Amino acid sequence: MRFLRFTNHPIAQWWSCVDRFTLLGVLLLMGFGAAISFTASTGVASDFNVDSFYFVRRQIIFLFGGLGVMLTMSLLSLRGVITWSFMLFALALAGMVGTLFMGAEVKGAQRWVDVAGFRLQPSELMKPSFVIITAWLMSHPDAQRRLHGFFVSLGLLGVMTIVLMLQPDFGMFVMLSGVWFGQMFLASLAPTFLAGLLLIVAITASMGYVLLPHVRSRLSRFLDPANSDTYQVDHARQAFVEGGFFGRGPGEGVVKHALPDAHTDFVFAVIGEEFGLITCLIVLAVYGFILMRSFTRIVNTEKPFVALAGSGLLLLFGGQVVINTGVALSLMPTTGMTLPFISYGGSSMLSMSILMGFVLALTRTRRDGSVKKYRP
């Protein structure tokens, strides 16, 4: 009887229907990220005149905080996911506007606010909440209300675009716009609408190129590396060459001493140099497993909202992996995107933990293996 009472406990019920394999994949990435933060941050720690474990200690704090957030979000019902998304969206939007007036400026951009000794990037909280809200607006069974939802989500995207351009954060704009278009496509929006919207985004991106010097500089360095300063991407590319198949060994890399963002934007280059191509492929395989596993469960749902929200979240997660690794391999211009759960940073860890918590909540299953049919 005691066993039966335990199995009726909410935590036990959650454990019986949550996707434990996806959860395990995320835990593996978190653990590896904590380990790599030590070797990747030693050069930066020396530059800041702090001890070698400074960034490691902070990353471990971020890790356990993110883990708690992810598990909490995975317990939510469908209505809870939507409610939390609206609260996070309002908080993030207020924070983004606040950064324009009292934000900390880093490398010419005002994207961060200092909170209790930590530097928070509000736009990171915007990413998962915006995807959920857009899915909710676009999934109403009534076609007329669904069309109204489309225009509301377009308005939200427009507001975010203005704030992101003022910070400026062009990479975030590209990421969120891409995911939004993906959701529009999945929502079966008319092709003429999509074509018109694509034109609007193209015009906005062109204006960003003309009006934002750092965007123009990054694209110029990517398109014409021979006549540009490509210091970081050159060192990152060389790191993979030096690492070979099996790497130089933990702590033996030199790229982390040359790159100021070795522990964040270019952490994949550190992995390539110190652990080699094989480890890089294993890391990418874990990301691929999480994406494929979650997508497989998402497609079994009968609820349009779950399909749109889950697909959008996974597009965001996978897109960030592709962009970060693509930049490290010199396949894309630098954007400032982090590698989920591995790059150092509290804002990124919090954002990705919320995202995966939502994914785990949306993909919870019944004991018969079918996708759980939530009651809104």
Secondary structure, DSSP 8 states (H G I E B T S, - for coil): -HHHHHHTSHHHHHHHHS-HHHHHHHHHHHHHHHHHHHHHHHHHHHHTT--TTHHHHHHHHHHHHHHHHHHHHHT--HHHHHHHHHHHHHHHHHHHHHHHHH-EEETTEEEEEEETTEEE-HHHHHHHHHHHHHHHHH--SSHHHHHHHHHHHHHHHHHHHHHHHHTT-HHHHHHHHHHHHHHHHHTT--HHHHHHHHHHHHHHHHHHHHH-HHHHHHHHHHH-GGGS--HHHHHHHHHHHHHTTT-S-TT--SHHHH-TTTTTTTHHHHHHHHHHHHHHHHHHHHHHHHHHHHHHHHTT-S-HHHHHHHHHHHHHHHHHHHHHHHHHTTSS-------TTTSS-HHHHHHHHHHHHHHHHHT-B-TTSSB-----
